[in-house]
Amino acid sequence: MNMIDQFNMRDHFVSLCNLVNQTRLDGVLVQSGELIANMTGGRIALIYLLDATGRNLVLSGGYAHGFSTWAPGSLVHPLQGGGGSPVCPLTQVAFTGKTLCLDNGMAGYDISPVTKAIDGLSLPTHMAVLPLARANADFLGVAVVLADGAIAPWLDRSVTRQILRAVSSSIETRQVVAGQENEKAMLEKSLARAEGDRMSLRRRVTGRLSKRLIGRSRPMQILREKVAHLAGKTGPVMILGDDGVGKEKVARAMHEHSIQSSAPFVYVNCASLSADIFAPELFGHKRGAIKGVASARKGLLRKAGNGVLYLDGIDRLCGPSQEMLLRLLETRQYRPLGSERDMELSARIIVSARSDLSVRAQEGAFLPGLYYRLRETTVTVPSLGECREDIGDIVHAVLAGIEREEKRHLKLHPTAFAFLSQRPFAGDRRELEGLTRLAASDAEDGTMLTVAHFQAVDAAAMPENASSPGVLPLPEAMAMFEQDLITRALAQTDGNRTTAAQMLGVPKRTLADKCKKYGL
Ligand SMILES: Nc1ncnc2c1ncn2[C@@H]1O[C@H](COP(=O)(O)OP(=O)(O)OP(=O)(O)O)[C@@H](O)[C@H]1O
């Protein structure tokens, strides 16, 4: 019985199943090597695949009979066109696409790519190079079979061709999957990098925002995060809040931290926009379109360009103007008066309104459609009453501004701080800012601002005596002040307690105890 007759179909069927079940390219290559060696009576099989450039064959897998873990040396074999002497059998098959069987000896052939690959194993006497092809018949690579007897009889069988096709197709499929997995991994990596960049950018923006939207309270932190997030978007935004909470400040901060920050920020007070001037003011008009106005006008939307048109107090817009604004937001187009052509809206629309806008919309006092359109992206600015811990920060920011501009260094007395902490501010942050400026207006450089400084400019709104019972118990007031000072010192020293303790003139141990007490 010759070798071919001993060919065991059952074994090959099992090997084929193993091949198909491989989930990784390296596993497919080892199984393919084994199958090819067995079906051609080979002792060694090597698989070279065309690389992505299409100019090199890369030794990608191999099998040696009797070695369960044998791996060929790594090898990149450049394909050289136009032949050469001596002929490289791998190159020849790559160019002709035809099987090359060297049963009559290898003389005259450059078999160095093969001898390098099997370094350490004895070189068999017979060699065959079989082309591997993709499903679309493109060249995929070659399988090199090395045997100690004639290979030709094994090659001329239909099962050999079928197995070669199965091998090629398995390799191709795994290559595609490996390529996709590679792409997916790279995509995931770059997404993770982009997300990391986005987060660190957001953190930086939030950090910078804390110099503008002052306050350490949790509601202010949340507000800054939201502003940083919306600064990266372009759609309309509605900012809600009571008078003086800082709505315009929020709008400006959002614009300053956006990609269009160099474009204009155009402020419009809606209270001053009556129905007849809303359209000409915003959309502009052609020459002669308005009776008594000789020249043409650009309109505020064009003036804003790619920047921001800030409509302050849209709750004070009249009905027809609300309709026009809704249409502008829906169509993103407008037509200057007297023009035949629509213009594209390029500015970002940011509007502000008092917090009760939803009630007004429900009552029919504000166009519900416009309310619902704007409600999609709402920022609610917390009132100072919700952020009492921010009072010290705002006062210190005002005093720091005075020092910068007027070179007057002023400090805040603990009782004044306690007094402000419990005082109502109907006019919100604007009132606090204004009151601090007033109290500081006549103070000389080096002055410690006391309750008296504030009361002197604020008699009407103030309780008669800040230290009177019912105002705020002194221990509580002192604790608030102490906590404020410690937080400030830690912020200035980047959390370094040793330096902060030195700044505050207390032992490090005392500072540690107080940090524990206040949860700092
Ligand atoms: N977070 C803040 N930190 C420091 N100052 C603030 C803050 N928010 C607002 N202010 C100050 O309060 C004042 C009022 O701010 P802004 O004009 O933005 O309020 P508004 O809500 O738009 O007011 P209005 O309701 O009158 O339109 C400004 O002088 C501003 O500097």
The ligand as a Tripos MOL2 file, in Angstrom:
@<TRIPOS>MOLECULE
LIG
   31    33     1     0     0
SMALL
NO_CHARGES

@<TRIPOS>ATOM
      1 N1        -20.9730   83.6760   40.2950 N.pl3     1 LIG1
      2 C1        -20.7380   84.9830   40.3950 C.ar      1 LIG1
      3 N2        -19.6360   85.3700   40.9810 N.ar      1 LIG1
      4 C2        -19.3840   86.6630   41.1370 C.ar      1 LIG1
      5 N3        -20.1720   87.6570   40.7040 N.ar      1 LIG1
      6 C3        -21.2760   87.3170   40.1040 C.ar      1 LIG1
      7 C4        -21.6210   85.9700   39.9060 C.ar      1 LIG1
      8 N4        -22.7770   85.9350   39.2560 N.ar      1 LIG1
      9 C5        -23.1420   87.2030   39.0740 C.ar      1 LIG1
     10 N5        -22.2420   88.0260   39.5660 N.ar      1 LIG1
     11 C6        -22.3150   89.4900   39.5490 C.3       1 LIG1
     12 O1        -23.6540   89.8470   39.7390 O.3       1 LIG1
     13 C7        -24.0170   90.8800   38.8650 C.3       1 LIG1
     14 C8        -25.2440   90.4930   38.0920 C.3       1 LIG1
     15 O2        -24.8820   89.5200   37.1270 O.3       1 LIG1
     16 P1        -25.6750   89.3600   35.7750 P.3       1 LIG1
     17 O3        -25.9020   90.6850   35.1350 O.co2     1 LIG1
     18 O4        -25.0170   88.3260   35.0110 O.co2     1 LIG1
     19 O5        -27.0550   88.8560   36.3750 O.3       1 LIG1
     20 P2        -28.4070   88.6150   35.5960 P.3       1 LIG1
     21 O6        -29.0340   87.4410   36.2210 O.co2     1 LIG1
     22 O7        -28.1510   88.5410   34.1490 O.co2     1 LIG1
     23 O8        -29.1780   89.9250   35.9330 O.3       1 LIG1
     24 P3        -30.5960   90.4270   35.3450 P.3       1 LIG1
     25 O9        -31.6140   89.4970   35.8950 O.co2     1 LIG1
     26 O10       -30.7190   91.7800   35.8800 O.co2     1 LIG1
     27 O11       -30.4900   90.3670   33.8750 O.co2     1 LIG1
     28 C9        -22.8310   91.1780   37.9880 C.3       1 LIG1
     29 O12       -22.1990   92.3450   38.4320 O.3       1 LIG1
     30 C10       -21.9420   89.9970   38.1750 C.3       1 LIG1
     31 O13       -20.5790   90.3770   38.1300 O.3       1 LIG1
@<TRIPOS>BOND
     1     1     2 1
     2     2     3 ar
     3     2     7 ar
     4     3     4 ar
     5     4     5 ar
     6     5     6 ar
     7     6     7 ar
     8     6    10 ar
     9     7     8 ar
    10     8     9 ar
    11     9    10 ar
    12    10    11 1
    13    11    12 1
    14    11    30 1
    15    12    13 1
    16    13    14 1
    17    13    28 1
    18    14    15 1
    19    15    16 1
    20    16    17 2
    21    16    18 1
    22    16    19 1
    23    19    20 1
    24    20    21 2
    25    20    22 1
    26    20    23 1
    27    23    24 1
    28    24    25 2
    29    24    26 1
    30    24    27 1
    31    28    29 1
    32    28    30 1
    33    30    31 1
@<TRIPOS>SUBSTRUCTURE
     1 LIG1         1 GROUP 0 **** ****
